[in-house]
Amino acid sequence: MVALIKDKLGRPIRDLRISVTDRCNFRCDYCMPKEIFGDDFVFLPKDELLTFDEMVRIAKVYAELGVKKLRITGGEPLLRRNLYQLIAELNKIEGIEDIGMTTNGLLLKKHGQNLYDAGLRRINVSLDAIDNEVFQAINNRNIKASTILDQIDYAVSIGFHVKVNVVIQKGVNDDQILPMIEYFKEKNIEIRFIEFMDVGNDNGWDFSKVVTKDEMLELIEEHFDIEPVAPKYFGEVAKYYKHKDNGAKFGLITSVSASFCSTCTRARLSSDGKFYGCLFSTVEGFNIKSFIRSGVTDEELRAQLISLWNIRDDRYSDERTEQTVKNRQRKKINMNYIGG
């Protein structure tokens, strides 16, 4: 029987995000700026990463506590060797109804078929521009948007359901909203625009760089005939709309202008096995990896995971002000380590 557990704010647990690596082959300024994550940057050694067996064990216990959805993140998860083997084992867990993966898409042709054969069906591709020059300036690896668009087409062709995620920054890529809406509308691929968040310590975030959901919606409504779509489930973070002429959907994620802390049902597992209850955590997470490597039983692990959720009271986006942002500078957990 699935246990019903809630945190201090009455929120149930439904989702587990598993970061499988802290490495990435992009150097996007808002996540892993090249000035910080240079060629000599030291990433986690292999023995500090959770093994696939450990991830599966943790996921099984979480499934007993109410987790229905898993998301594989990074870093760039496709840099983790033999990732399809993890997907295959996660797919066997009783109670897990959905497994997704967030990726920059660069290696989909290389690994996509193995992942699909292992049971993965949903992929979110992060793509912050459709113009090659704009995208190259963002990823700092001279990778063209057209390269990623080709990878997306491949993923769709072998059966994946693909969503595209776009982080919008004022003066950087806000001019990409309309062309991306048009392109993915014609492809009937769901695209979601995300307000620029103050994740991690190194992305130079401030309020002036945020394009709000309302601003994006006003722009889109000037050029497209759209209507809102009702939420599909409790805790859905995007506000969805659809084009009236062909039904293609897009979403706007109000990560800054209208928080969704009150419906957040996510636990996060960092690449080295620490528990975090919030993307904006400022304190070191509980080390689940060390805990299970000490030889604990599944019952002891279960009790610990229940305790971690029961004491969770994170609601940073509800509390975000200019002062709280300043107070948390240099303290937050970086996104490549905890996942997006």
C-alpha positions as CSV (number, residue, x, y, z in Angstrom):
1,M,0.0,0.0,0.0
2,V,1.4,3.4,-1.0
3,A,2.1,5.6,2.0
4,L,0.5,9.1,2.0
5,I,3.1,11.5,3.3
6,K,3.0,15.3,3.3
7,D,5.5,18.0,4.2
8,K,5.0,20.8,6.7
9,L,2.9,22.8,4.2
10,G,0.6,19.8,3.4
11,R,2.2,19.0,0.0
12,P,2.3,15.4,-1.0
13,I,5.2,13.8,-2.7
14,R,4.6,12.8,-6.3
15,D,7.8,13.5,-8.3
16,L,11.4,12.5,-8.0
17,R,14.1,14.2,-10.1
18,I,17.3,12.3,-10.4
19,S,20.5,14.1,-11.5
20,V,22.7,11.4,-13.1
21,T,25.8,13.7,-13.7
22,D,27.1,17.2,-13.0
23,R,28.8,17.4,-16.4
24,C,27.5,19.1,-19.5
25,N,28.8,19.7,-23.0
26,F,27.2,23.2,-23.1
27,R,28.3,26.3,-21.2
28,C,25.1,28.3,-21.1
29,D,25.6,31.6,-19.1
30,Y,22.5,31.0,-16.9
31,C,23.6,27.6,-15.8
32,M,27.3,26.8,-16.3
33,P,29.0,30.0,-17.5
34,K,32.3,29.2,-19.2
35,E,34.1,31.7,-16.9
36,I,33.4,29.5,-14.0
37,F,33.2,26.1,-15.6
38,G,36.3,26.3,-17.7
39,D,38.3,23.5,-19.3
40,D,40.1,22.9,-16.0
41,F,37.0,22.7,-13.9
42,V,37.0,19.6,-11.7
43,F,33.7,17.6,-11.8
44,L,32.6,14.9,-9.5
45,P,34.8,11.7,-9.7
46,K,33.0,8.5,-10.7
47,D,33.0,7.0,-7.2
48,E,31.2,10.1,-5.8
49,L,28.3,9.6,-8.2
50,L,25.3,7.5,-7.3
51,T,25.4,4.1,-9.1
52,F,22.5,3.0,-11.1
53,D,21.7,0.3,-8.5
54,E,21.6,3.0,-5.8
55,M,19.3,5.2,-7.9
56,V,16.9,2.3,-8.5
57,R,16.9,1.3,-4.9
58,I,16.1,4.9,-3.8
59,A,13.4,5.2,-6.5
60,K,11.7,2.0,-5.4
61,V,11.4,3.3,-1.8
62,Y,10.1,6.6,-3.1
63,A,7.5,4.8,-5.2
64,E,6.3,3.2,-2.0
65,L,5.8,6.7,-0.5
66,G,3.8,8.1,-3.3
67,V,6.1,9.0,-6.1
68,K,4.5,8.4,-9.5
69,K,6.8,10.3,-11.9
70,L,10.6,10.2,-12.4
71,R,12.6,12.7,-14.3
72,I,16.2,12.1,-15.3
73,T,18.3,15.3,-15.4
74,G,21.9,16.5,-15.1
75,G,24.1,18.3,-16.0
76,E,23.5,16.7,-19.4
77,P,22.2,13.2,-18.6
78,L,23.3,11.7,-22.0
79,L,26.9,12.1,-20.9
80,R,26.3,9.4,-18.3
81,R,27.5,6.1,-19.8
82,N,24.9,3.4,-20.5
83,L,22.0,5.5,-19.3
84,Y,19.6,3.2,-21.1
85,Q,20.4,0.6,-18.5
86,L,19.1,2.8,-15.7
87,I,15.9,3.6,-17.7
88,A,15.2,-0.1,-18.2
89,E,15.5,-0.8,-14.5
90,L,13.4,2.2,-13.4
91,N,10.7,1.1,-15.8
92,K,10.3,-2.1,-13.7
93,I,9.4,-0.3,-10.5
94,E,5.8,-0.9,-9.4
95,G,3.9,2.4,-9.0
96,I,6.0,4.5,-11.4
97,E,3.6,5.7,-14.1
98,D,5.9,8.1,-16.0
99,I,9.6,8.6,-16.7
100,G,10.9,11.6,-18.5
101,M,14.3,13.1,-19.3
102,T,15.6,16.7,-19.7
103,T,18.4,17.1,-22.2
104,N,20.1,19.6,-24.4
105,G,19.4,17.2,-27.2
106,L,22.9,17.1,-28.8
107,L,23.4,13.4,-28.4
108,L,19.9,12.1,-29.1
109,K,20.8,10.5,-32.4
110,K,23.7,8.7,-30.6
111,H,21.6,7.4,-27.7
112,G,18.0,7.9,-28.6
113,Q,17.2,4.4,-29.9
114,N,18.7,2.6,-26.9
115,L,16.7,4.8,-24.6
116,Y,13.5,4.3,-26.5
117,D,14.1,0.5,-26.5
118,A,14.6,0.7,-22.7
119,G,11.2,2.2,-22.3
120,L,11.8,6.0,-22.2
121,R,9.0,7.8,-24.1
122,R,9.1,11.5,-23.0
123,I,11.9,14.0,-23.5
124,N,12.2,17.7,-22.7
125,V,14.8,19.4,-24.9
126,S,16.3,22.7,-23.7
127,L,16.6,25.0,-26.7
128,D,16.9,28.7,-26.0
129,A,16.9,30.1,-29.5
130,I,16.0,29.1,-33.1
131,D,18.4,31.5,-34.7
132,N,21.8,29.9,-35.0
133,E,23.9,32.9,-34.0
134,V,21.7,33.7,-31.0
135,F,21.9,30.0,-29.8
136,Q,25.6,29.8,-30.3
137,A,26.1,32.9,-28.2
138,I,24.0,31.3,-25.4
139,N,25.6,27.8,-25.4
140,N,29.2,29.1,-25.8
141,R,30.1,25.9,-27.7
142,N,29.5,27.1,-31.2
143,I,26.6,24.6,-31.5
144,K,23.9,25.6,-34.0
145,A,20.2,25.6,-33.3
146,S,19.7,23.8,-36.5
147,T,21.8,20.9,-35.1
148,I,19.4,20.5,-32.2
149,L,16.3,20.9,-34.4
150,D,17.6,18.0,-36.4
151,Q,18.1,15.9,-33.3
152,I,14.5,16.7,-32.2
153,D,13.2,15.6,-35.6
154,Y,15.0,12.3,-35.2
155,A,13.6,11.8,-31.7
156,V,10.1,12.4,-32.9
157,S,10.6,10.1,-35.9
158,I,11.5,7.1,-33.6
159,G,8.4,7.7,-31.4
160,F,9.4,10.1,-28.6
161,H,7.0,12.7,-27.3
162,V,9.1,15.8,-27.2
163,K,8.6,19.1,-25.4
164,V,10.9,22.1,-25.9
165,N,11.9,24.3,-23.0
166,V,13.1,27.9,-23.5
167,V,14.6,30.1,-20.8
168,I,13.8,33.7,-21.8
169,Q,16.1,36.5,-20.8
170,K,15.3,40.1,-21.7
171,G,17.7,41.5,-24.3
172,V,19.2,38.0,-24.9
173,N,16.6,35.9,-26.6
174,D,13.2,37.5,-26.1
175,D,13.2,38.1,-29.8
176,Q,13.1,34.3,-30.3
177,I,9.6,33.9,-28.8
178,L,7.5,34.5,-31.9
179,P,9.7,32.6,-34.4
180,M,9.9,29.6,-32.0
181,I,6.1,29.7,-31.5
182,E,5.6,29.6,-35.3
183,Y,8.2,26.9,-36.0
184,F,6.9,24.5,-33.3
185,K,3.3,25.2,-34.0
186,E,3.8,23.9,-37.5
187,K,5.6,20.9,-36.1
188,N,2.9,20.4,-33.5
189,I,5.6,20.1,-30.9
190,E,4.8,21.5,-27.4
191,I,7.1,24.5,-26.5
192,R,7.3,26.0,-23.0
193,F,8.8,29.4,-22.3
194,I,10.3,29.8,-18.8
195,E,10.8,33.0,-16.9
196,F,14.5,33.5,-16.1
197,M,15.2,32.2,-12.6
198,D,17.9,32.9,-10.0
199,V,19.1,29.3,-9.9
200,G,22.6,28.7,-8.6
201,N,25.3,31.2,-7.9
202,D,26.8,32.2,-11.2
203,N,24.2,33.3,-13.7
204,G,24.1,37.0,-13.0
205,W,20.4,37.1,-12.4
206,D,18.3,40.1,-11.4
207,F,14.7,41.1,-11.9
208,S,15.5,43.4,-14.8
209,K,16.4,40.4,-16.9
210,V,13.0,38.7,-16.4
211,V,10.4,38.7,-19.2
212,T,7.2,37.8,-17.3
213,K,4.5,35.4,-18.4
214,D,2.1,38.3,-18.9
215,E,4.5,40.1,-21.1
216,M,5.1,37.0,-23.2
217,L,1.4,36.3,-23.5
218,E,0.6,39.8,-24.6
219,L,3.3,39.5,-27.3
220,I,2.0,36.1,-28.5
221,E,-1.6,37.2,-28.5
222,E,-0.8,40.0,-30.9
223,H,0.3,37.5,-33.5
224,F,-1.6,34.3,-32.9
225,D,-5.2,33.3,-32.3
226,I,-5.0,31.3,-29.0
227,E,-7.1,30.1,-26.1
228,P,-6.2,28.8,-22.6
229,V,-6.1,25.1,-21.8
230,A,-7.3,23.7,-18.4
231,P,-4.6,22.2,-16.1
232,K,-4.1,18.4,-16.5
233,Y,-3.1,17.6,-12.9
234,F,-2.3,19.0,-9.5
235,G,1.1,20.7,-9.5
236,E,1.4,21.4,-13.2
237,V,3.8,24.2,-13.5
238,A,3.0,25.6,-16.9
239,K,0.0,27.7,-17.9
240,Y,-1.0,26.1,-21.3
241,Y,-2.6,27.6,-24.4
242,K,-3.5,26.2,-27.8
243,H,-3.7,27.6,-31.3
244,K,-7.3,27.7,-32.4
245,D,-6.5,26.7,-36.0
246,N,-4.5,23.5,-35.4
247,G,-4.7,22.8,-31.7
248,A,-0.9,22.9,-31.2
249,K,-0.1,23.7,-27.5
250,F,2.5,25.9,-25.8
251,G,3.1,26.7,-22.2
252,L,4.3,29.6,-20.1
253,I,6.1,28.9,-16.8
254,T,5.7,31.6,-14.2
255,S,8.8,30.7,-12.1
256,V,9.2,34.3,-10.9
257,S,6.1,36.4,-11.5
258,A,3.6,33.8,-10.0
259,S,5.2,31.1,-7.9
260,F,3.8,27.5,-7.7
261,C,5.4,26.6,-4.4
262,S,2.0,25.7,-2.9
263,T,1.6,22.8,-5.3
264,C,5.3,21.6,-5.6
265,T,5.4,17.9,-5.1
266,R,9.1,17.3,-6.2
267,A,11.9,15.7,-4.3
268,R,15.4,16.1,-5.9
269,L,18.3,13.8,-5.8
270,S,21.7,15.4,-6.7
271,S,24.3,13.6,-8.8
272,D,26.3,12.7,-5.7
273,G,23.2,11.4,-3.9
274,K,22.0,14.3,-1.7
275,F,18.3,15.0,-1.0
276,Y,17.0,18.5,-1.8
277,G,13.4,19.7,-1.3
278,C,13.8,22.8,-3.5
279,L,15.5,23.9,-6.7
280,F,16.7,27.0,-4.7
281,S,18.1,25.2,-1.7
282,T,20.8,27.0,0.2
283,V,21.8,24.3,2.7
284,E,23.7,21.1,2.0
285,G,21.2,18.3,1.4
286,F,21.0,15.1,3.4
287,N,23.5,12.6,2.0
288,I,21.4,9.7,1.0
289,K,24.3,8.1,-0.8
290,S,26.5,7.9,2.4
291,F,23.4,6.7,4.3
292,I,22.8,3.7,2.1
293,R,26.5,2.9,1.7
294,S,26.6,2.6,5.5
295,G,24.6,-0.6,5.2
296,V,21.1,0.5,6.1
297,T,18.0,-1.7,5.4
298,D,15.2,-0.6,3.1
299,E,13.1,0.0,6.1
300,E,15.7,2.4,7.6
301,L,16.0,4.1,4.2
302,R,12.2,4.4,4.0
303,A,12.0,6.0,7.5
304,Q,14.7,8.5,6.6
305,L,13.0,9.5,3.3
306,I,9.7,10.0,5.2
307,S,11.5,12.2,7.7
308,L,13.1,14.3,5.1
309,W,9.8,15.0,3.4
310,N,7.9,15.5,6.7
311,I,10.2,18.4,7.7
312,R,10.3,20.0,4.2
313,D,9.0,23.6,4.3
314,D,10.8,25.2,1.3
315,R,8.8,28.0,-0.5
316,Y,11.5,30.2,-1.9
317,S,9.7,31.5,-4.9
318,D,6.8,32.6,-2.7
319,E,9.3,34.6,-0.6
320,R,11.6,35.9,-3.4
321,T,12.3,39.7,-3.1
322,E,15.4,41.7,-4.1
323,Q,16.6,41.3,-0.5
324,T,16.1,37.6,-0.3
325,V,18.0,37.2,-3.6
326,K,20.9,39.2,-2.2
327,N,20.9,37.2,1.0
328,R,21.1,34.0,-0.9
329,Q,23.9,35.0,-3.3
330,R,26.8,32.5,-3.3
331,K,24.7,30.0,-1.2
332,K,22.4,28.3,-3.6
333,I,23.0,24.9,-5.1
334,N,24.1,25.1,-8.8
335,M,21.7,23.7,-11.4
336,N,24.2,21.4,-13.1
337,Y,24.5,19.5,-9.7
338,I,20.8,19.4,-8.7
339,G,19.0,19.3,-12.1
340,G,16.6,21.8,-13.6
